[in-house]
Amino acid sequence: MPMGLSVSKMATLTFKSQLKDRLYYDQYEYNLTFRLTRAGFLRAKTHELLDDRINWHNETRYKWSGNISEQDRKNLHDFMDVLQGLNPYKLVLTTDHVYIYSNSTEDLDMLVALPYVRYASAHQAVINRPRDTVLLTEPQHRYRTYLKERYMTKESMDVLSKFLLSRKDCFRITNDLRRKLAKGDNFYTMSHYFVDHDNMEDLMMLQIVCPGIVRKTLTIQAK
């Protein structure tokens, strides 16, 4: 059984709207994000594996990152049990954070009331546009292409910089991306970087000079 729920946290969640072109993972309407210490260890699929990984962590050179306390261990085991009783969901874990996607607000209300869940935020996917589109006020271009998050060699980054910065008539580049390209000393592209453009031929050229750089392309529509 899960640990006692916190009475002070039992209020129904308030979901902030996230305007999207589809549900989360094409399936879930709601998302809950919260901090859970050592959440990454929940990638272990059983209680036995969880204990093995915690014990190994506490006994090896990874001690520099701090031992996992017995209370944190209990919290992780309890949360693993709680997950077994939920309706279908999608779980994404980082070191100390949980991202859970669900169609059950009751499940998410229950999770946020757990005594070891902290700094929770809840969102609801609100579909306000056709799939694979982005809505802009007075759009100036037809397409928006997002780049992949990836490390690049200096040579590859130089090629990307030269290609985009020399084609201002073809691509609108965000200020953040423009500064990175112009500076020339950072070789990591982020998934929120994008360029706007009018012709798919320009996109094809980008893919030729920098293979694998394109994450997705959306059609721009006016609000």
Contacts in CASP RR format, 6 or more apart in sequence:
PFRMAT RR
TARGET T0000
AUTHOR 0000-0000-0000
METHOD contacts of the structure
MODEL  1
MPMGLSVSKMATLTFKSQLKDRLYYDQYEYNLTFRLTRAGFLRAKTHELL
DDRINWHNETRYKWSGNISEQDRKNLHDFMDVLQGLNPYKLVLTTDHVYI
YSNSTEDLDMLVALPYVRYASAHQAVINRPRDTVLLTEPQHRYRTYLKER
YMTKESMDVLSKFLLSRKDCFRITNDLRRKLAKGDNFYTMSHYFVDHDNM
EDLMMLQIVCPGIVRKTLTIQAK
1 81 0 8 1.000
2 78 0 8 1.000
2 79 0 8 1.000
2 81 0 8 1.000
2 82 0 8 1.000
2 114 0 8 1.000
3 74 0 8 1.000
3 75 0 8 1.000
3 78 0 8 1.000
3 114 0 8 1.000
3 115 0 8 1.000
3 116 0 8 1.000
4 114 0 8 1.000
4 115 0 8 1.000
5 110 0 8 1.000
5 113 0 8 1.000
5 114 0 8 1.000
5 115 0 8 1.000
6 113 0 8 1.000
6 114 0 8 1.000
6 115 0 8 1.000
9 112 0 8 1.000
9 113 0 8 1.000
9 115 0 8 1.000
9 117 0 8 1.000
10 109 0 8 1.000
10 113 0 8 1.000
12 105 0 8 1.000
12 109 0 8 1.000
13 32 0 8 1.000
13 105 0 8 1.000
13 108 0 8 1.000
13 109 0 8 1.000
13 112 0 8 1.000
13 120 0 8 1.000
13 122 0 8 1.000
14 122 0 8 1.000
15 30 0 8 1.000
15 105 0 8 1.000
15 122 0 8 1.000
15 123 0 8 1.000
15 124 0 8 1.000
16 121 0 8 1.000
16 122 0 8 1.000
16 123 0 8 1.000
16 124 0 8 1.000
17 123 0 8 1.000
17 124 0 8 1.000
17 126 0 8 1.000
18 31 0 8 1.000
18 123 0 8 1.000
18 124 0 8 1.000
18 125 0 8 1.000
18 126 0 8 1.000
19 126 0 8 1.000
19 128 0 8 1.000
19 129 0 8 1.000
20 125 0 8 1.000
20 126 0 8 1.000
20 127 0 8 1.000
20 128 0 8 1.000
21 127 0 8 1.000
21 128 0 8 1.000
21 129 0 8 1.000
21 130 0 8 1.000
21 131 0 8 1.000
21 132 0 8 1.000
21 133 0 8 1.000
21 134 0 8 1.000
21 218 0 8 1.000
22 125 0 8 1.000
22 127 0 8 1.000
22 131 0 8 1.000
23 29 0 8 1.000
23 125 0 8 1.000
23 127 0 8 1.000
24 30 0 8 1.000
24 31 0 8 1.000
24 90 0 8 1.000
24 101 0 8 1.000
24 125 0 8 1.000
25 90 0 8 1.000
25 101 0 8 1.000
27 90 0 8 1.000
27 101 0 8 1.000
27 103 0 8 1.000
28 89 0 8 1.000
28 90 0 8 1.000
28 101 0 8 1.000
28 102 0 8 1.000
28 103 0 8 1.000
28 125 0 8 1.000
29 103 0 8 1.000
29 124 0 8 1.000
29 125 0 8 1.000
30 101 0 8 1.000
30 102 0 8 1.000
30 103 0 8 1.000
30 104 0 8 1.000
30 105 0 8 1.000
30 108 0 8 1.000
30 122 0 8 1.000
30 123 0 8 1.000
30 124 0 8 1.000
30 125 0 8 1.000
31 99 0 8 1.000
31 100 0 8 1.000
31 101 0 8 1.000
31 122 0 8 1.000
31 123 0 8 1.000
31 124 0 8 1.000
31 125 0 8 1.000
32 98 0 8 1.000
32 99 0 8 1.000
32 100 0 8 1.000
32 102 0 8 1.000
32 108 0 8 1.000
32 111 0 8 1.000
32 112 0 8 1.000
32 120 0 8 1.000
32 121 0 8 1.000
32 122 0 8 1.000
33 97 0 8 1.000
33 98 0 8 1.000
33 99 0 8 1.000
33 100 0 8 1.000
33 120 0 8 1.000
33 121 0 8 1.000
33 122 0 8 1.000
33 123 0 8 1.000
34 97 0 8 1.000
34 98 0 8 1.000
34 111 0 8 1.000
34 112 0 8 1.000
34 117 0 8 1.000
34 118 0 8 1.000
34 119 0 8 1.000
34 120 0 8 1.000
34 121 0 8 1.000
35 96 0 8 1.000
35 97 0 8 1.000
35 98 0 8 1.000
35 117 0 8 1.000
35 118 0 8 1.000
35 119 0 8 1.000
35 120 0 8 1.000
36 75 0 8 1.000
36 76 0 8 1.000
36 79 0 8 1.000
36 96 0 8 1.000
36 97 0 8 1.000
36 98 0 8 1.000
36 116 0 8 1.000
36 117 0 8 1.000
36 118 0 8 1.000
37 72 0 8 1.000
37 75 0 8 1.000
37 96 0 8 1.000
37 116 0 8 1.000
38 54 0 8 1.000
38 68 0 8 1.000
38 72 0 8 1.000
38 76 0 8 1.000
38 95 0 8 1.000
38 96 0 8 1.000
39 76 0 8 1.000
39 93 0 8 1.000
39 94 0 8 1.000
39 95 0 8 1.000
39 96 0 8 1.000
39 97 0 8 1.000
39 98 0 8 1.000
40 93 0 8 1.000
40 94 0 8 1.000
40 95 0 8 1.000
40 96 0 8 1.000
41 50 0 8 1.000
41 53 0 8 1.000
41 54 0 8 1.000
41 57 0 8 1.000
41 68 0 8 1.000
41 76 0 8 1.000
42 50 0 8 1.000
42 76 0 8 1.000
42 79 0 8 1.000
42 80 0 8 1.000
42 91 0 8 1.000
42 93 0 8 1.000
42 98 0 8 1.000
43 93 0 8 1.000
44 50 0 8 1.000
44 52 0 8 1.000
44 53 0 8 1.000
47 77 0 8 1.000
47 80 0 8 1.000
50 76 0 8 1.000
50 77 0 8 1.000
50 80 0 8 1.000
51 73 0 8 1.000
54 68 0 8 1.000
54 73 0 8 1.000
54 76 0 8 1.000
56 62 0 8 1.000
57 63 0 8 1.000
57 65 0 8 1.000
57 67 0 8 1.000
57 68 0 8 1.000
58 67 0 8 1.000
58 68 0 8 1.000
75 116 0 8 1.000
78 114 0 8 1.000
78 116 0 8 1.000
79 114 0 8 1.000
79 116 0 8 1.000
82 110 0 8 1.000
82 111 0 8 1.000
82 114 0 8 1.000
83 89 0 8 1.000
83 91 0 8 1.000
86 102 0 8 1.000
86 104 0 8 1.000
86 107 0 8 1.000
87 102 0 8 1.000
87 103 0 8 1.000
87 104 0 8 1.000
87 107 0 8 1.000
88 102 0 8 1.000
88 103 0 8 1.000
89 100 0 8 1.000
89 101 0 8 1.000
89 102 0 8 1.000
89 104 0 8 1.000
89 107 0 8 1.000
90 100 0 8 1.000
90 101 0 8 1.000
90 102 0 8 1.000
91 98 0 8 1.000
91 99 0 8 1.000
91 100 0 8 1.000
91 101 0 8 1.000
92 98 0 8 1.000
92 99 0 8 1.000
92 100 0 8 1.000
92 101 0 8 1.000
93 99 0 8 1.000
100 108 0 8 1.000
100 111 0 8 1.000
102 108 0 8 1.000
108 122 0 8 1.000
111 117 0 8 1.000
112 120 0 8 1.000
112 122 0 8 1.000
128 135 0 8 1.000
129 135 0 8 1.000
129 221 0 8 1.000
130 221 0 8 1.000
132 216 0 8 1.000
132 217 0 8 1.000
132 218 0 8 1.000
132 219 0 8 1.000
133 218 0 8 1.000
133 219 0 8 1.000
133 220 0 8 1.000
133 221 0 8 1.000
134 144 0 8 1.000
134 218 0 8 1.000
134 219 0 8 1.000
134 220 0 8 1.000
134 221 0 8 1.000
135 220 0 8 1.000
135 221 0 8 1.000
135 222 0 8 1.000
135 223 0 8 1.000
136 220 0 8 1.000
136 221 0 8 1.000
136 222 0 8 1.000
136 223 0 8 1.000
137 222 0 8 1.000
137 223 0 8 1.000
138 222 0 8 1.000
139 220 0 8 1.000
139 221 0 8 1.000
139 222 0 8 1.000
140 172 0 8 1.000
140 196 0 8 1.000
141 172 0 8 1.000
141 196 0 8 1.000
141 197 0 8 1.000
141 198 0 8 1.000
141 220 0 8 1.000
142 197 0 8 1.000
142 198 0 8 1.000
142 199 0 8 1.000
142 219 0 8 1.000
142 220 0 8 1.000
143 196 0 8 1.000
143 197 0 8 1.000
143 198 0 8 1.000
143 200 0 8 1.000
143 203 0 8 1.000
143 217 0 8 1.000
143 218 0 8 1.000
143 219 0 8 1.000
143 220 0 8 1.000
144 194 0 8 1.000
144 195 0 8 1.000
144 196 0 8 1.000
144 217 0 8 1.000
144 218 0 8 1.000
144 220 0 8 1.000
145 194 0 8 1.000
145 195 0 8 1.000
145 196 0 8 1.000
145 197 0 8 1.000
145 203 0 8 1.000
145 206 0 8 1.000
145 214 0 8 1.000
145 215 0 8 1.000
145 216 0 8 1.000
145 217 0 8 1.000
145 218 0 8 1.000
146 191 0 8 1.000
146 192 0 8 1.000
146 193 0 8 1.000
146 194 0 8 1.000
146 214 0 8 1.000
146 215 0 8 1.000
146 216 0 8 1.000
146 217 0 8 1.000
146 218 0 8 1.000
147 177 0 8 1.000
147 189 0 8 1.000
147 190 0 8 1.000
147 191 0 8 1.000
147 193 0 8 1.000
147 194 0 8 1.000
147 195 0 8 1.000
147 213 0 8 1.000
147 214 0 8 1.000
147 215 0 8 1.000
148 189 0 8 1.000
148 191 0 8 1.000
148 212 0 8 1.000
148 213 0 8 1.000
148 214 0 8 1.000
148 215 0 8 1.000
149 188 0 8 1.000
149 189 0 8 1.000
149 190 0 8 1.000
149 191 0 8 1.000
149 215 0 8 1.000
150 188 0 8 1.000
150 189 0 8 1.000
150 212 0 8 1.000
150 213 0 8 1.000
151 187 0 8 1.000
151 188 0 8 1.000
152 160 0 8 1.000
152 187 0 8 1.000
152 188 0 8 1.000
152 189 0 8 1.000
153 187 0 8 1.000
154 187 0 8 1.000
156 187 0 8 1.000
156 210 0 8 1.000
157 181 0 8 1.000
157 184 0 8 1.000
157 186 0 8 1.000
157 187 0 8 1.000
158 184 0 8 1.000
159 209 0 8 1.000
159 210 0 8 1.000
160 181 0 8 1.000
160 189 0 8 1.000
160 209 0 8 1.000
160 210 0 8 1.000
160 213 0 8 1.000
161 181 0 8 1.000
161 182 0 8 1.000
161 184 0 8 1.000
163 205 0 8 1.000
163 206 0 8 1.000
163 209 0 8 1.000
163 210 0 8 1.000
164 171 0 8 1.000
164 173 0 8 1.000
164 177 0 8 1.000
164 181 0 8 1.000
164 195 0 8 1.000
164 206 0 8 1.000
165 173 0 8 1.000
165 178 0 8 1.000
165 181 0 8 1.000
165 182 0 8 1.000
167 202 0 8 1.000
170 197 0 8 1.000
170 198 0 8 1.000
170 199 0 8 1.000
170 202 0 8 1.000
171 195 0 8 1.000
171 196 0 8 1.000
171 197 0 8 1.000
171 202 0 8 1.000
172 195 0 8 1.000
172 196 0 8 1.000
172 197 0 8 1.000
173 181 0 8 1.000
173 195 0 8 1.000
174 193 0 8 1.000
174 194 0 8 1.000
174 195 0 8 1.000
176 193 0 8 1.000
177 193 0 8 1.000
177 194 0 8 1.000
177 195 0 8 1.000
180 186 0 8 1.000
180 189 0 8 1.000
180 193 0 8 1.000
189 213 0 8 1.000
191 215 0 8 1.000
195 206 0 8 1.000
196 220 0 8 1.000
197 203 0 8 1.000
203 214 0 8 1.000
203 217 0 8 1.000
206 213 0 8 1.000
206 214 0 8 1.000
207 213 0 8 1.000
207 214 0 8 1.000
END
